[in-house]
Amino acid sequence: MSFWLALPIAANIALAATTPAKKLSFDEAIGLSVETPDVRGAERAVATKHALGARISGMTENPQIYVQPGFRVLPTPNQGVEIQASVTQSWNLAGLSSARKAAARVEEEELSASARALALTQRLEAARAWIDLWAAERVLEVATREAALAGEFTRLVEKAALASAATKADAADARAYHAEARLGVIGAEGEVFERGLGLSRAIAAGADPLGARGDLPAPVLPSGSGLREAQKHAGALPSVQQKALAARVERAREAEEKAARGTALSLGVYVQRDSPGGLVGYGAVGLTLPLFNRGERERSVTAARAAQLEGETKREAANASTDVAMGIHEVEHTQDIVDTLAGAILPALTEGLAARVRLFEAGEGTMLEVITARRNVAAAQSRLERARAANAWARVKLWLWLSAMDDGKKQEKAR
């Protein structure tokens, strides 16, 4: 075997680099993404809302007790302590009790959808961060091998130059090639550090960069017809449901406000003690009629907000359907890129490099041609790793969306 062709084997010697203290698999990153304080806080908000909502009383008004102690001054013979007391209770006759409970239920559902939307966003963010980190680490490996290869290549050319078997220009080109390869390692190391911090931020793991462990995820997706059918159910995504429920919340609050200004009945008992020994009792009946103030001022805000949110819901549903369609295309498109790079471009460039090396060893090629071919192979290898990562991200994103849609359809049935 030619020494030139054996160089890639020797190039597996890694350059010194900082190794992350902790590495996570893809599944671990996804699991930790929903353990973050904001997701847990959203879940606690739903639980708190449910606990207090279950305790909402059917009575919309509390009883009122009035006590008025006094002293009769005149006439003098009747001087003494007097007291007046009353107890009243009001009932709303416009359905306020049921309106309050209905509004509370819809508010809880909206909070739940918001929590699910946040959890999905966190999963997507963590998945993207982990895959980007994986790609950066693979590119660093390619750059490291290339730098090691360039170093061996440079030493060989310099020996050849000392023996007058290569020109000074060849040696200079080789040194420049080595320096550029080392510069590529520095850039790749910087990207790995940034991506590691990005993953750490996504899962709220602190300020230390993390590493990626294991291979890319390969979720199983439905067939083409199954994906097209799933696109029709994009409205089950939590972001769409959250908008729809937010509109329902405003409508429910409007109904609650209207009921609060509706007809109300008040019943009461009034007792009065007169000095020196009198005692008087009264009954009281009151009826509040919504003749003038029906809560138009307060209801106008919620009604307007509901109308706005209903429009935003339709827009969000349209956006979700487009996103799913784009996601399906992205899976197919990125797979085509991977297949082309792995099956056509990289093999051709590798074959071309081997041919350039043989020509150079036979004295029929130039150093620049070999270096250019080597750079092209390294660039294609890096491009392939990034393409694999892009394809994995497209698949994972679509898979997470489909899972969220299934969960959303279950939530709709439960409601």
N, C-alpha and C positions, 0 to 999 in steps of 0.2 A: 504493500500500500504506500502511496506517495505520502511524504511527510506533510505536504500541503493539505492533502485530503484528511489526514489524521488530526489536523489542528482542532476541528470542532470537538473532538473527544477530550483533548487536553483543556479546552476552553471551559469545561464544566467546573474548573476551580473558581470558586466565588471570591469576589473582592470583599474586603471588610465592610460591613454595614451594620447599622444599629438594628437589632432584632426587637420587635415589640414584646413587652413583658407578658402580654396576654393575647391569645388568638382565639377567635370564635368561629364556629362553623356557621353556615347559613341558617340552619334551623335555630341555633342558639341566638343569633342576632334577631331573627324574627320574633322569637319568644320574648326576648328582653325588651323589644320595642314597645310592647303593651304593658310593661311594668314601670313605665316612666311616670313621674309625678303628675303630669297633666292628664294622662289617660286614667290613672287611678282616681284623680280628683273628679273627673267627669263621671266615673262609675259611682263614686260616693255621692255625688250630686243626685244621681238617679235614685239611689237607695234612700237618701234623706227626703227627697220629694215624695217618694212612695210612702214612707213611714208617716210623714205628717199629713199627706193627702188622705190616707186611710182613716185619719182621726177627725176629718171635717164633720162637724155636727150638722144634723138636719135642721136645726134651729138657726135662723139667720140673725136673730136679735137676742140680746141678753135681757133678763128682767131688770126693771129699774125700781129702786126703792128710795123714797123720799121721806125724810123725817124733819119736822119743823117744830122744835120746842119753843115755848114762849111763856110769858107771865102776864096775867090780866091785872092791870093797875086800877082801873076804874070800872064800875063803881067800887068804892072801898069795901063794902060788905062782901063783894064777890072776888076779892083779890085771891090769886092762887096760880098754881102752875097749869099751863095748858099745853097741848101737843097735837100736832096734825101729822098723819102718816099715810103714805099711799104706796101701792105696789102695782106696776103696770107691766104688761107683756105684749109685744108686737109680733104679728105673723105676716110674712110677705105672701100675698096671694097671686103673684105673677110668675111663680116658678123659680124664684131665686135660689132655693136650696139645690134643686137638680142642676141648675145652670152653673152654680159654683163647683159642684162635683164634676160635671162634664168638662168644665174648663181645666180643672186640676188634672183630670185624666189625660187630656190632650197635651197639657204642658209636660206631663211625665213622659208621654210618648215622644214628644219633640226632644226632650233632654236625652232620652235613650237613643234616638236616631243621631243626635249630635255626638254622643259618646261613641257610637259605632263608626260614624264618619271620621272622628278623630283617630280611633284605633286603626282604621284602614289607612289613613294618611300616614300614621306612624309606621305601619308595616311596609308601606310602599317606600317611605323614606329610608328605612333601615335596609330594605332589600336593595335599593339602588346604591346606597352607600357601601354595602358589603360587596356587591358585584363590581362596582368601580374600584374598590380596594383590591379585589382579586385580580382585575385586569392590570392595575398598576404594578402589583407584585410580579405578575407574569412578564410584563414589559421590562421590569427591572432585571429579572432573570435573563431575558434575551440580551439586554444591554450589558450585563455582567459577563456573559459568555462572549459577547462580541469584543468587549474590552480585553478579556484574557487572551482571546484569539489574536487581537491586534498587537498585544504585547509580544506574544511568541513570534508573530509575523515580523514585527519590527526588529527583534533580535536576530532573526534569521537573515533578513535583508542586510543588516549592518555587518554581520559576519561575511556575507557575500561581497559587500562593498570593500571590506578590508582585503579580501582575496581577489579584488578586481573582477569579481563575477557579476557585480551590480554597480550601477552608477551612483554618484552622490545624490543625483536627483531622485533616484528610486528610494534611497535611504530617507531623504527628506519627506517624500510622499508617505512613506511608511510611518514615520514619526508623527506626521500630521494626522494620519488615519488613526493612530493609537490615541493621540490627544483628543480627537473628536469622539472616539469611542468612550474614553474616560469622562468626557463632558456629558455624554449621553447617560452614563451611570449616575452622575451627579443630579441631572435633571430627573431621572427616574426615581432616585431616592427621595428627592423633594416631593414628588407626586405621591409616593407611598406614604410619606409622613402626613401630608395634607389629607389624603383619603382615609388614613387611619384615624386622624382627629375627627374627620367627618362622620365616620361610623360611631366613634365615641360620643359625639354630640347627638347623633340620631337616637341612641339608646340611653342618653343621659348618664354615661359611665364616667364622667370626669374629664380631666384635661390631658390624659395620657393617651397617645395613639394606640389603636388596637391593630391586630393582624387578622388575616383571613386564613382559616384552616379548612382543608378539604377542597373538593372540586365544585364546579358550578352546579347549581340546582337544575334539574331537568323535569319540571312538572308535566304531567300528562294532561293534554288538552283534548276537548271533544273534536270530533271530525269537522270537516268544513260545513256541512249542513247544521251540525249542532252549534257551531259558533255563530252562524247566521241567525239561528233561532234565538240564541242568547242575546244577540244584539237587540232584538225586539223587547227584551225585558230589562233594558238599561235603566228604566225608571225605578227599578228595585234597588239601585245603588243607594247607600245611606245619604249621600249628599243631596240626591233628588228627594228622598223621603223626608229629610230634615227640612227642606224648603217647603214641601207640601204641608207638613205638620205645623210649621211656623205660621203658615197662612191660616190653618185651621185653629190655631191658638188664638190668633187675632179675632177670628169670627166668633169663637167661643167667649172671648172676653167682651166682645160687643154685646152678645146675647146676655151675658151676666150683668153688664152695666144697664142694659134696657130693663131687665127684670128687677134690678135694684131700685129703679125709679118707678116701678109699677105700683099697683094698688096694695096698700098695707092696712091691716086691721089691728087695732090696739084695744085691749081689755084691761081694766084695772079696778082696784078697790081702794076707797078713801075713808079714813077713820079720823074723827076729830073729838077730842075731849075738851069740854067746856067747864070752867069753874063756876060754881063750886062743885057740881056733881053731874054735869051733863055729858052725854056721849052720843055722837052722831056718826052714822055710817052712810057712804055713798057708793054707788057703782059707776064705772066710767067706760064708755065705748067710744073709740075713735076710728075714723076711716080716712086714710090718705089717698086721694085720687090724683092720677097723673094727668092733670089738665094742662099744665103749662110746661113744667120742667120734666122732660122725658130722657134726660141724659144726652141730648144731641151734641153738646160740646165735647163730652168725653168719648162718646161713640164715634164721632167724626174721625178721631185720631186712629182708633183701632180699625174702623172700616176702611179708611184710606190705606193703612198699612197692609191690611189683608188683601186689598186689590193689587197693591204693588207686589206682594209676595206671590200671589197667584200667577202674575205675569213672569216673575223670576223663576217660579217652579217650571213653567213650560219651557223657558229658556234653558234651565239646568237640565231638563230631560232631553232636550234636543242636543245639548253639548255632550251629555253622557252617551247618547247613541252614537254621535260622531266619534267620540273618544274610543268607544269599543270597536267601531269599524276601523279606525286608524290603528288600534292595537292589533286587530286581526291581520291587517296588511303588514304591519311592522314585523310580526312573527314570520310571515312568508318572505318578506323582503330581506330581512337579516339572515335568514337561513340560506337564501340564494347567494348572498355575499360570502358567507362561510364556505359554502360548497365550492364557489368559484376560486376563492383564495386557497383552500386546502387541496382542491382537486386539479387546479389548472395553473394558477399563478406561481405558487410556491414550488411545486415540482419543476416547473419550467425554469424558474430562476436558479434553483439548486443544480439542475442539470447544466445550465449555462455557466454557473460558477465552476463546476468541475471541469468543463471544457476549457474555460479561460485559464485555469490553473495548469492544465496539461499543455496548452499552447505556450504559456509563460515558461514552464520548465523546459520546453523544447526550443526556447529562444525565439518563438514566433509571435509572442504576445508582449504586451507592456504591463508594467506594474500598475499603472493607472486603471487599466481594464480590469485587472484582478480586484483592486480595491473597490471600484465601482460595482462590480458584480457582488462582492461581499456585502457592501452596504445595502444593495437592493434586496439581498436575501434577508438580512437582519430587519430591514424595514417591513418586508412582507411578513416575517414571523411576528413582529410586534402588531402589525395590522390584523393578522389572523387572531391573535389573542384578544384584541379589542373587539373584533367582529364576533367572536364567540361570546364575549361578555354582553355585547349589545343584543345578541339573539337570546341569551339567557334572561336578560332584563325584560325583553319584550314578552317572553313566555311567562315569567313570574308575574309581571304586571297584569297580564290578561287573566292568569290563574287566580290572583287575588281578587280581581274584579268579579270573576265568575262566582267565587266563594261568597263574596259579599252580596251578590245578587240572590244566591240561594237563601242566605240568611234573611235578606230583605223580604223575599216572598213568604218566608215562614212568619215574619213579623206581621205582614199584611193579613195573612190568614188568621193569626191570633187576634188581631184587632176586629 
